[in-house]
Amino acid sequence: MSEKVKFTIDGKEFEGTKGQFIVDAAAENGVYIPVLCHWKDVTPSGSCRICSVKVNGRFMTACTTPLEDGMEVESETEEIQDIRKAIVEMLFVEGNHFCPACEKSGDCDLQGLGYRYQMMVPRFPYAFERRELDAASPKIFLEKNRCIFCKRCIRMIKDEQGKSYFAFKYRGKDLEISMDKELAKNMSEELAQEAMDICPVGAILRKEVGFAKPIGTRKYDKMPIGSDVESSQK
């Protein structure tokens, strides 16, 4: 039987299951902690750091830190909010994110966080990276300029033998996402759509689909990112 434990977030006491990750325990209690690389029930990577919180006074990532009894978590302090905003700004300037022309606009988690943290002019200079567009697959485009290196596609989009369709290529400042062209040749329509859906930005796009959702019906057109979690306990 799962052991229940007590913990606090910003001074409010909640109950969760010992060992589950803080971000999931928080969501079950109606508290939104932002994520970009995390996906529930998938082994976490802790790569984006947007879920940074303070646990008993120390900075930790909420997606990789198991819940323990008596944990004191800080999430909505001014310091942490500014850290999250800075991370969003860094992700915007590192790639080329031109939202009005992106098929994922309105469904993009990075864009949604930009609105949530009221990002205006980033405090960092734009890198204006130029990475190639990979259109080798008959089902999807891989727009490398928009990739934020969250590793969701690497961890989740696999064939029946468990081999990933995606991988990182090069290292350091030259790091980029790449696609296994042989596997991609036989990618199903369903898997292509799943790949586009799990990508938090517009780096993976379906071919011959384009702007399928009109303005007003997209994910964040009427409800801002995180509102589904925050309203779940009301």
N, C-alpha and C positions, 0 to 999 in steps of 0.2 A: 504494500500500500504506500502511495506517495506521501512523503512527509510534508506537512504544511508548516510554513514559517511566517513570521511577522517581519515586515521591513517598512521603512519610511521613504517617501519621496518628497522632498521639499517640506519636511515636517509633518506630512500627513501619513497616517499608518495604513498599511495595506497587508493583504495576505497572499502568499504565492506558494509555489511548490519548490522545495529545496532542490537546487541544481539546475533549474531552468534559467535561461538567460534573462538578465534584468530587463532588456527591451521587451521581451515577450510577456514577462510578468507584469510590467507596467501597462502594456496594451490591454491585458485581461482585466485590469483595474481602471480602464478608461483614461490612462495617462499616456500621451503621445510623446515618444522620443524619436526624433527623425532618423531615418536610415536611407542609405543608397545602395550599399553592397549587401545588406542583410536580406534573407528570405527565410521565413519561418520553416522550421524542420529541415533546413539545409545546413550542412556544416559551415559555420561562420568563418569569414576571412579577416574581419577587422581592418579592411583596407582603406575605407573612405574616411573614417574617424568622425563622421558627422554626429554619431551617437555618443560622443564623449560626455561623460558625467563625472562627478566626484563621488567616490565611494569611501565613506569614513575618512574624508579629507584628502583622498588621493585620486588623481585623474585616472579613469579607466574607460574602456569602451563597453557600452551597455550590451552590445551584441555578442561579446565573448566572455563576459563575467558572470559566472554562475551565482545564483541567489543563495544567500546564507541568512540564517536567523539573526535578526537584530541589525541588519545592514541599514546604514543611513546614506541615502542617495540624494545628491543635489543635481537638479536638471535645469531649472528655469532661472538660475541666478543671472545677473547682468554679465558676469564674467563668461559664463558658459554660452550664453546667447551670442556674445560677440565672437567667441571662438567658432561657433557654428556658422555665423554669418561670414567670417573670414574664409572658412573652408569653401563655402558656396562661391564666394568671389574668386578664390583661387582656381576652382574648377571651371568657372566661366572664362577666365583669362587664359588658362592653359590650352584650351581647345578653341574651336571656332563654332560658337553657338549663336546662330542668327535665327532667333525664335520665329519671327513672322513667316519665314520660308521653310520651316521644318515641319514635316508630316506628323511629328510627335507633339507639336505644340498643343497645349491643353491637356495632354496625357503624360507630360514629361515631369518626372519627380524633381529633377534639378530645377526646372523652371518653377515648379510649385514651391520649392524651398526658397527660391529667389524672392517670390512674392511674400512668403511667410516671414522672412527676415528682412523684408523691405530693402532689398538690395537696389541701390541706385547706380552710382558710379563706383566701380571697384577700387579699392585702395592699392591694387597691384597693377603693374604695367601689363598690357596684353602681349602674349608671346607670338601670336599669329602663326602658329604651327601650320605646316602644309604637309598633310599625310595623304596618301593616295586613296582613292575610292576603289574598293574591291567589288567588282560586279561579276565575278567568275561564276557564282552560283546562279542557276536558272530560277531560283525562288526568292533570293534576298540580295540586297545591297549591304555592304559593310562600309559604313561611312566613318572611317577611322578618325577624322577630325573632331567627331563628337564624343568619342569614347572617353569615359572617365576612369577606366581601369578598375571597375568594381568587381570583376571576375564572376559575375552572375552567370553569363553565358558559358564560361569555361566550366563552372561547377554544375550546371543544370542541363545544358543541351548536349545530350550524348546519344550514341547509337545503342543498339540492343546488346552489344558486347561491353558497353561502358566507356567507349572511347569518345572523347569530347570533340565536337565540331570546331571548337575555337581554342586558341592558345595565345600566350604572349610571345612576342618576337623581339629580339634584341634586349638591351638592358639600359638602365639609367635614363638619360634624357632622350634616348632613341627608342625607348620602349613603345610598342604598339600592339594592337590586337590583330591577330591573323586568323584565317579560316582554312580548314582542311578542304582543299578544292575537290579531292576525290570523294570524300564523304558528302560534301555539299551538292554534288551532282545528283545524288539520289535522295535529297532531303524532301520529306513529305510536306504537303500543304499545311497540315496540322502542326508539325514541328517548326516550320518557318514562322507561322503565326505565334507560336509559343515563344520562339526566340525574340521576336519583336516585342511581345508583351512583357517579358521578364526584363528586358533592357530598360533601365530607368531613364534613359535619354533617347536620342534619335540615331543611335549608332547602327542599329540593325533594323532594316526597313524591308517590308514585303515589296516585291516587284509587281508591277501592273495593278497596284491597288491605289496608291496615292492618298489623297486626303479623303479617306472613307467616312470619317465622322464630321458632319457640318458643325460650325460654331454654335454652341449652345447645348450640344449633346456630349461634349468631351468630358473626360474624367473630372477635371478641376474647373470647369466652367461655372458651376453653381455652388460647389462646396470646396473650400481650400484644402490643401494637403493636411492630413492629420485629423480633420474634423470627424471622420467616421469613427476613429478611436475615441476621441474626446466626448463624443455624443453617446457612445455605447452604454455608459453607466448612468445616463441622466434619465 
